[in-house]
Amino acid sequence: MSFSILKKIGDEQKKKAVVDVRSGDTVKVTQKIKEGEKFRLQVFEGVVIRTDRKDSHTARITVRKIASGVGVEKSFLIHSPLVEKIEIVKRSKVRRNNLSYLRERSGKSARLAAKDFDRAAVNDTTVAEEPVATEETAAEVPAEEASKAEATTEAPAEA
C-alpha cells in the first residue's frame, strides 16, 4: 500500500475540531467509560506533560495529576471516540515538550508560571462550514450574472 492511501485513511479517522493542547496546559479530559452495558463520563484534570504526533491521527497527550498524594499519569489519544471533550483550564509558560522533570517535584517546586490566554477562544471547537464549490454551482453563477446583466440593460430601453 502506498503512503498516500494510508494517510488518507488516517485523515478520515481524525476528529474535525480539536483543541490545540500544548505541554504545560492544565486540562480537563472528559472520557467515556463503559461499565457493563452503560456508558458514563469521567473527568480527569491535570497538567499535560507530553504531546506526541500533533498532526497525526494517532496524536496523544499525557496528563499528570496528584491523587491522594500519589502521582497519576494517563495517556489519551486525542482523536479517539472515547475522548468526549478536552477543555483547557490554565496555560503555563514552558520551554520544552516533555515535562518529565515534574515527576520528581512536589509542592511549590512543581508549580508552573501561568500565562494569560483567552479561555473561551481556545476552547471553541466549532468548525466553520465552508461552501464547497462544485462544477455545477460554478457554471450556474455566471449564467445568473449574465441574466441579471440582460435584465438591467433591457429595463432602461423600455422606459
N, C-alpha and C positions, 0 to 999 in steps of 0.2 A: 504494500500500500504506500502511496506517496504521502509526503508530509502535508501537502495542501489538503488532502482528503481528511487526514487526522485532525488538522487544525479546524477545518470546517465543522466536523462532528463535535469537537471540543467547544467551539464557539456557540453551537446550538444549545449546549448544556448550561451555559452561563446565564445568570440572572440578568435581567435588563438593567436594573438600577441597584447599585450597592454603594454604601458609604465609603468614602476614601479614608480608610483606617491606617494610622501610622504608628510606629513604635513610640511609646510614651503616652499614648492616649489611654484615658480611663474610659472603659466601655461597659455597656450593659448588653449582653448577648442573650436573646430570647431563643430558647431551643425547645423543639418538640420532643417529649419523652413518651415512649409507648409503654403503658402498664396494662398487660392483658390485652383487652380489646380497645381500651380507651387511650386517647392521647391527652396529655396535659402540657402546659407551657411552664418552663423553668427558666429563671433569670440567673445568669452568672455575671457578676460585676467584678471587674478587676483591671489591672494595668496590662496593656499589650506590651509584651517583652520581645516579641519577634513577629515579623511579617515575612512570608515566603511567596515567591512567584505571583506578584500582584496582577500581572496581565493574563495569567493563565486561568483555565477553568478549574485548576487544582489549587487556587490561591488559598492560603492558610494563615491564620493568626494564632499565636499562643498567648493566652491570657492567664495572669497570675494574681491570686488574692490570698490573704491570710484568713484562714477559717479556724477558730478556736486555738489560735497560737501556732497553727501548722500551715506552712506554705502549700498551696494547691495550685497546680497548673493544668490547664485544659487547652487542647488544640481544637480549633473549629475550622472546617472547610467553609469558606465564605459563600460559595455557590451551592452548597448542599441544600436539598429541600427540607432537611430537618432544622436548619437555622432559619428561624422565622424573621428575626429583626436584629440589627446591630445599631445601637444608639451610642453616640459619643457624648460622654458626660463632661469630661475635662480634657484639655490638651496641654501637654507639657513640652518644654524645650529639651530636646535630647540631640546628641550628635552622632549617634550610631544606630544601626538597625537592630542589633541583637543586644538586649539589655540584661545579659545573663549575670552581670555583677550584682543585680538586685537580689539574687538568691542568697548571697552571703550577708546581706544587710538587713537590719531591722530597726524599727523606731525612726528617729529623726534622720538618720543617715540614709534611709531608704526613700526619703522624700525627693520628688522631682519638682523643679521650678515651673510654676504654672505659666501659661501663655494665653493671652486674650484671643478669643475667636468668637465668631457668630454661630452660636449653637444651633439656632433654627435653620440657618442656611446650610450648614454642614450636614445636618441630619435629614434634609429634604431629599428624598429619593424619587420624586416624581419624574417620569421620563416624558419629555416634550415630544408629542407625536408629530413628526414631520410629514407633510403630504407627499406621497410618492408619485412622481410624475411618470405616467406610462406613455406609451406611444399614442394611444387613443386620445388621452386628455391633451397631449401636446398638439395633436392635429386639430382638436376641437377649438382650442384657444385662438389660433389665427383665423379660423373660419368665423368665430363670433366677432372678433375685432373687425374683420372685413365687412360683415353685415351691419355692424354699428356705423362704420365709416360711410357705407352706402346710404343708410338712413339719414345721416346728418347732411350729406350732400343733396339729397332729394328734398329735404324739408325747406330750405331757403328758396328753391326753384318754384315750389308750389305757392309760396306766399306772395 
